[in-house]
Amino acid sequence: MTEVLLGLVTPFRDIVTAPAFFVEVLIGGIAAGLMYSLVALGFVLIFKASGVFNFAQGVMVLFAALTLVGLMDRGVPVAIALALTIGVMVALAFAIERVVLRPLVNQAAIILFMATIGLNFFLEGFGEMVWGSNVKRLDVGLPDTSFKVAGVLVNRLEMAAALTAGILVAVLAGRALRAVADDHEAALSIGIPLKTIWVVVWSVAGLVAIAAGIMWGAKSGVQFSLSLIALKSLPVLILGGFTSVPGAIAGGLIIGVGEKVAEVYWGPLVGGAIENWFAYALALVFLLFRPQGLFGEKIIERV
């Protein structure tokens, strides 16, 4: 028992004795958390605007990254490849609205959810067929090197990813896009077609997927595990609330920082790999005690 207590206390002692290293861990956690928040916002906007939980958001990140790096590998300049990838993701939004969503208008939510699961497997298989399944290197022009600031080691690639994600999160959390999601019924009442709203939010989700795919792909290579990394945003939604934009941001930061701190300071006590399951364990606790999330509205049903 004494050894267990000592093990739990040791990380706090390490934080005090090595504060610079703790700041480095925090920076890494914030960078990861902002990227989780970015993908989570794609989930939130689609869910609020169309009532669809888009299970395919993770594979959209993979598909966008595969398209970009596939075009670059074929000799297309970076700027043109990025523009073409944006066009592909917007075209995908139009196709999803026309082929998947429009025929299912007024159907039960579970049917729409199952449709996005089908879309998930289709995009994964289609991406593999077109671009191949090998791990691809994505060079965004930033070396994966580090520099010191006040004794704190900062990774250039992580810092660039964090700044990019932070800017995009701020833009997506802005009033214009929130209005598209929050007030779609008002938009319908003044004559804006439902298909237009759906195309807009799915296009935004596609742009989010491009940004997330670039950042994760540059760090770990473009590979099919990217879709699983993006699904780490599901615990973020559980923490923050499925309909809350601020919740997606807060949840992402909590998950990102929490998993990095747990992995570095408590990982050795349990043999490591805490980072792989920390988010899901924390989400389970929230489901037990606060299922609506930090910013979600509590559902009260009369019996």
Contacts in CASP RR format, 6 or more apart in sequence:
PFRMAT RR
TARGET T0000
AUTHOR 0000-0000-0000
METHOD contacts of the structure
MODEL  1
MTEVLLGLVTPFRDIVTAPAFFVEVLIGGIAAGLMYSLVALGFVLIFKAS
GVFNFAQGVMVLFAALTLVGLMDRGVPVAIALALTIGVMVALAFAIERVV
LRPLVNQAAIILFMATIGLNFFLEGFGEMVWGSNVKRLDVGLPDTSFKVA
GVLVNRLEMAAALTAGILVAVLAGRALRAVADDHEAALSIGIPLKTIWVV
VWSVAGLVAIAAGIMWGAKSGVQFSLSLIALKSLPVLILGGFTSVPGAIA
GGLIIGVGEKVAEVYWGPLVGGAIENWFAYALALVFLLFRPQGLFGEKII
ERV
7 269 0 8 1.000
8 266 0 8 1.000
8 269 0 8 1.000
11 265 0 8 1.000
11 266 0 8 1.000
14 21 0 8 1.000
14 22 0 8 1.000
14 265 0 8 1.000
15 22 0 8 1.000
15 265 0 8 1.000
20 150 0 8 1.000
20 151 0 8 1.000
20 152 0 8 1.000
20 153 0 8 1.000
23 152 0 8 1.000
24 152 0 8 1.000
24 153 0 8 1.000
24 154 0 8 1.000
25 260 0 8 1.000
25 261 0 8 1.000
25 264 0 8 1.000
25 265 0 8 1.000
26 257 0 8 1.000
26 260 0 8 1.000
26 261 0 8 1.000
27 152 0 8 1.000
27 154 0 8 1.000
27 158 0 8 1.000
27 159 0 8 1.000
27 162 0 8 1.000
28 155 0 8 1.000
28 158 0 8 1.000
28 162 0 8 1.000
28 260 0 8 1.000
29 256 0 8 1.000
29 257 0 8 1.000
29 258 0 8 1.000
29 259 0 8 1.000
29 260 0 8 1.000
29 261 0 8 1.000
30 162 0 8 1.000
30 253 0 8 1.000
30 256 0 8 1.000
30 257 0 8 1.000
31 158 0 8 1.000
31 159 0 8 1.000
31 161 0 8 1.000
31 162 0 8 1.000
31 165 0 8 1.000
32 255 0 8 1.000
32 256 0 8 1.000
32 259 0 8 1.000
32 260 0 8 1.000
33 165 0 8 1.000
33 236 0 8 1.000
33 252 0 8 1.000
33 253 0 8 1.000
33 255 0 8 1.000
33 256 0 8 1.000
33 257 0 8 1.000
34 161 0 8 1.000
34 162 0 8 1.000
34 165 0 8 1.000
34 166 0 8 1.000
34 169 0 8 1.000
34 252 0 8 1.000
34 253 0 8 1.000
35 161 0 8 1.000
35 162 0 8 1.000
35 165 0 8 1.000
35 212 0 8 1.000
35 215 0 8 1.000
35 216 0 8 1.000
36 232 0 8 1.000
36 233 0 8 1.000
36 236 0 8 1.000
36 251 0 8 1.000
36 252 0 8 1.000
36 255 0 8 1.000
36 256 0 8 1.000
37 165 0 8 1.000
37 166 0 8 1.000
37 169 0 8 1.000
37 233 0 8 1.000
37 236 0 8 1.000
37 248 0 8 1.000
37 249 0 8 1.000
37 251 0 8 1.000
37 252 0 8 1.000
37 253 0 8 1.000
38 165 0 8 1.000
38 166 0 8 1.000
38 168 0 8 1.000
38 169 0 8 1.000
38 172 0 8 1.000
38 208 0 8 1.000
38 211 0 8 1.000
38 212 0 8 1.000
39 57 0 8 1.000
39 58 0 8 1.000
39 61 0 8 1.000
39 208 0 8 1.000
39 209 0 8 1.000
39 212 0 8 1.000
39 230 0 8 1.000
39 233 0 8 1.000
39 236 0 8 1.000
40 233 0 8 1.000
40 236 0 8 1.000
40 237 0 8 1.000
40 248 0 8 1.000
40 251 0 8 1.000
40 252 0 8 1.000
41 169 0 8 1.000
41 172 0 8 1.000
41 173 0 8 1.000
41 208 0 8 1.000
41 245 0 8 1.000
41 248 0 8 1.000
41 249 0 8 1.000
42 54 0 8 1.000
42 57 0 8 1.000
42 172 0 8 1.000
42 204 0 8 1.000
42 205 0 8 1.000
42 208 0 8 1.000
43 53 0 8 1.000
43 54 0 8 1.000
43 57 0 8 1.000
43 205 0 8 1.000
43 233 0 8 1.000
43 234 0 8 1.000
43 237 0 8 1.000
43 242 0 8 1.000
43 248 0 8 1.000
44 181 0 8 1.000
44 237 0 8 1.000
44 242 0 8 1.000
44 243 0 8 1.000
44 244 0 8 1.000
44 245 0 8 1.000
44 248 0 8 1.000
45 172 0 8 1.000
45 177 0 8 1.000
45 180 0 8 1.000
45 181 0 8 1.000
45 201 0 8 1.000
45 204 0 8 1.000
45 205 0 8 1.000
45 245 0 8 1.000
46 52 0 8 1.000
46 53 0 8 1.000
46 54 0 8 1.000
46 57 0 8 1.000
46 201 0 8 1.000
46 202 0 8 1.000
46 205 0 8 1.000
47 53 0 8 1.000
47 54 0 8 1.000
47 242 0 8 1.000
47 243 0 8 1.000
48 181 0 8 1.000
48 182 0 8 1.000
48 184 0 8 1.000
48 243 0 8 1.000
49 180 0 8 1.000
49 181 0 8 1.000
49 184 0 8 1.000
49 197 0 8 1.000
49 198 0 8 1.000
49 200 0 8 1.000
49 201 0 8 1.000
50 101 0 8 1.000
50 112 0 8 1.000
50 184 0 8 1.000
50 197 0 8 1.000
50 198 0 8 1.000
50 201 0 8 1.000
51 109 0 8 1.000
51 112 0 8 1.000
52 101 0 8 1.000
52 109 0 8 1.000
52 112 0 8 1.000
52 113 0 8 1.000
52 116 0 8 1.000
53 109 0 8 1.000
53 112 0 8 1.000
53 113 0 8 1.000
53 116 0 8 1.000
53 242 0 8 1.000
54 60 0 8 1.000
54 116 0 8 1.000
54 205 0 8 1.000
55 113 0 8 1.000
55 116 0 8 1.000
55 117 0 8 1.000
55 119 0 8 1.000
55 120 0 8 1.000
56 116 0 8 1.000
56 117 0 8 1.000
56 118 0 8 1.000
56 119 0 8 1.000
56 120 0 8 1.000
56 123 0 8 1.000
57 205 0 8 1.000
57 209 0 8 1.000
57 230 0 8 1.000
57 233 0 8 1.000
58 120 0 8 1.000
58 209 0 8 1.000
58 226 0 8 1.000
58 227 0 8 1.000
58 230 0 8 1.000
58 231 0 8 1.000
58 233 0 8 1.000
59 120 0 8 1.000
59 123 0 8 1.000
59 124 0 8 1.000
59 227 0 8 1.000
59 230 0 8 1.000
60 89 0 8 1.000
60 92 0 8 1.000
60 123 0 8 1.000
60 205 0 8 1.000
60 206 0 8 1.000
60 209 0 8 1.000
60 230 0 8 1.000
61 209 0 8 1.000
61 212 0 8 1.000
61 213 0 8 1.000
61 216 0 8 1.000
61 226 0 8 1.000
61 227 0 8 1.000
61 229 0 8 1.000
61 230 0 8 1.000
62 123 0 8 1.000
62 124 0 8 1.000
62 127 0 8 1.000
62 213 0 8 1.000
62 222 0 8 1.000
62 224 0 8 1.000
62 226 0 8 1.000
62 227 0 8 1.000
62 230 0 8 1.000
63 92 0 8 1.000
63 123 0 8 1.000
63 124 0 8 1.000
63 126 0 8 1.000
63 127 0 8 1.000
63 209 0 8 1.000
64 85 0 8 1.000
64 88 0 8 1.000
64 89 0 8 1.000
64 206 0 8 1.000
64 209 0 8 1.000
64 210 0 8 1.000
64 212 0 8 1.000
64 213 0 8 1.000
65 138 0 8 1.000
65 210 0 8 1.000
65 213 0 8 1.000
65 214 0 8 1.000
65 216 0 8 1.000
65 217 0 8 1.000
65 222 0 8 1.000
65 226 0 8 1.000
66 127 0 8 1.000
66 130 0 8 1.000
66 131 0 8 1.000
66 132 0 8 1.000
66 136 0 8 1.000
66 222 0 8 1.000
67 84 0 8 1.000
67 85 0 8 1.000
67 88 0 8 1.000
67 89 0 8 1.000
67 131 0 8 1.000
68 81 0 8 1.000
68 82 0 8 1.000
68 85 0 8 1.000
68 138 0 8 1.000
68 210 0 8 1.000
68 213 0 8 1.000
68 214 0 8 1.000
69 131 0 8 1.000
69 136 0 8 1.000
69 137 0 8 1.000
69 138 0 8 1.000
69 217 0 8 1.000
69 222 0 8 1.000
70 81 0 8 1.000
70 131 0 8 1.000
70 136 0 8 1.000
71 80 0 8 1.000
71 81 0 8 1.000
71 84 0 8 1.000
71 85 0 8 1.000
72 78 0 8 1.000
72 81 0 8 1.000
72 138 0 8 1.000
73 136 0 8 1.000
76 84 0 8 1.000
82 210 0 8 1.000
85 210 0 8 1.000
86 207 0 8 1.000
86 210 0 8 1.000
89 203 0 8 1.000
89 206 0 8 1.000
89 207 0 8 1.000
89 209 0 8 1.000
89 210 0 8 1.000
90 203 0 8 1.000
90 206 0 8 1.000
92 202 0 8 1.000
92 206 0 8 1.000
93 198 0 8 1.000
93 199 0 8 1.000
93 202 0 8 1.000
93 203 0 8 1.000
93 205 0 8 1.000
93 206 0 8 1.000
94 199 0 8 1.000
96 119 0 8 1.000
96 198 0 8 1.000
96 202 0 8 1.000
97 195 0 8 1.000
97 198 0 8 1.000
97 199 0 8 1.000
97 202 0 8 1.000
98 195 0 8 1.000
100 115 0 8 1.000
100 116 0 8 1.000
100 119 0 8 1.000
101 112 0 8 1.000
101 115 0 8 1.000
101 195 0 8 1.000
101 198 0 8 1.000
102 195 0 8 1.000
104 111 0 8 1.000
104 112 0 8 1.000
104 115 0 8 1.000
105 194 0 8 1.000
120 227 0 8 1.000
124 224 0 8 1.000
124 227 0 8 1.000
128 224 0 8 1.000
133 224 0 8 1.000
135 221 0 8 1.000
135 222 0 8 1.000
135 223 0 8 1.000
136 221 0 8 1.000
136 222 0 8 1.000
136 223 0 8 1.000
137 221 0 8 1.000
137 222 0 8 1.000
138 214 0 8 1.000
138 217 0 8 1.000
138 218 0 8 1.000
138 221 0 8 1.000
138 222 0 8 1.000
139 218 0 8 1.000
140 160 0 8 1.000
140 214 0 8 1.000
140 218 0 8 1.000
142 156 0 8 1.000
142 157 0 8 1.000
142 160 0 8 1.000
142 218 0 8 1.000
143 156 0 8 1.000
143 157 0 8 1.000
144 155 0 8 1.000
144 156 0 8 1.000
144 157 0 8 1.000
144 219 0 8 1.000
145 155 0 8 1.000
145 156 0 8 1.000
145 157 0 8 1.000
146 153 0 8 1.000
146 154 0 8 1.000
146 155 0 8 1.000
146 156 0 8 1.000
147 153 0 8 1.000
147 154 0 8 1.000
147 156 0 8 1.000
148 154 0 8 1.000
157 218 0 8 1.000
157 219 0 8 1.000
158 219 0 8 1.000
161 215 0 8 1.000
161 218 0 8 1.000
161 219 0 8 1.000
164 211 0 8 1.000
164 215 0 8 1.000
165 211 0 8 1.000
165 212 0 8 1.000
165 215 0 8 1.000
168 208 0 8 1.000
168 211 0 8 1.000
169 249 0 8 1.000
171 177 0 8 1.000
172 204 0 8 1.000
172 208 0 8 1.000
172 245 0 8 1.000
173 245 0 8 1.000
173 246 0 8 1.000
173 249 0 8 1.000
177 204 0 8 1.000
178 245 0 8 1.000
180 187 0 8 1.000
180 197 0 8 1.000
180 200 0 8 1.000
180 201 0 8 1.000
181 201 0 8 1.000
181 245 0 8 1.000
184 194 0 8 1.000
184 197 0 8 1.000
187 197 0 8 1.000
188 194 0 8 1.000
188 197 0 8 1.000
209 230 0 8 1.000
212 230 0 8 1.000
213 222 0 8 1.000
213 226 0 8 1.000
216 226 0 8 1.000
216 229 0 8 1.000
216 230 0 8 1.000
217 226 0 8 1.000
220 226 0 8 1.000
220 229 0 8 1.000
232 255 0 8 1.000
232 279 0 8 1.000
233 252 0 8 1.000
234 283 0 8 1.000
235 255 0 8 1.000
235 279 0 8 1.000
235 280 0 8 1.000
235 282 0 8 1.000
235 283 0 8 1.000
236 248 0 8 1.000
236 251 0 8 1.000
236 252 0 8 1.000
236 255 0 8 1.000
236 279 0 8 1.000
237 248 0 8 1.000
238 283 0 8 1.000
238 286 0 8 1.000
238 287 0 8 1.000
238 293 0 8 1.000
239 247 0 8 1.000
239 250 0 8 1.000
239 251 0 8 1.000
239 252 0 8 1.000
239 254 0 8 1.000
239 255 0 8 1.000
239 282 0 8 1.000
239 283 0 8 1.000
239 286 0 8 1.000
239 293 0 8 1.000
239 294 0 8 1.000
240 247 0 8 1.000
240 248 0 8 1.000
240 250 0 8 1.000
240 251 0 8 1.000
240 293 0 8 1.000
240 294 0 8 1.000
240 295 0 8 1.000
240 296 0 8 1.000
241 247 0 8 1.000
241 248 0 8 1.000
241 292 0 8 1.000
241 293 0 8 1.000
241 294 0 8 1.000
241 295 0 8 1.000
241 296 0 8 1.000
242 296 0 8 1.000
243 296 0 8 1.000
243 297 0 8 1.000
244 293 0 8 1.000
244 294 0 8 1.000
244 295 0 8 1.000
244 296 0 8 1.000
246 295 0 8 1.000
247 293 0 8 1.000
247 294 0 8 1.000
247 295 0 8 1.000
247 296 0 8 1.000
250 294 0 8 1.000
250 295 0 8 1.000
251 294 0 8 1.000
254 282 0 8 1.000
255 278 0 8 1.000
255 279 0 8 1.000
255 282 0 8 1.000
256 279 0 8 1.000
258 278 0 8 1.000
258 282 0 8 1.000
259 274 0 8 1.000
259 275 0 8 1.000
259 278 0 8 1.000
259 279 0 8 1.000
260 275 0 8 1.000
262 274 0 8 1.000
262 275 0 8 1.000
262 278 0 8 1.000
263 272 0 8 1.000
263 273 0 8 1.000
263 274 0 8 1.000
263 275 0 8 1.000
263 278 0 8 1.000
266 274 0 8 1.000
267 273 0 8 1.000
267 274 0 8 1.000
286 293 0 8 1.000
292 298 0 8 1.000
292 299 0 8 1.000
END
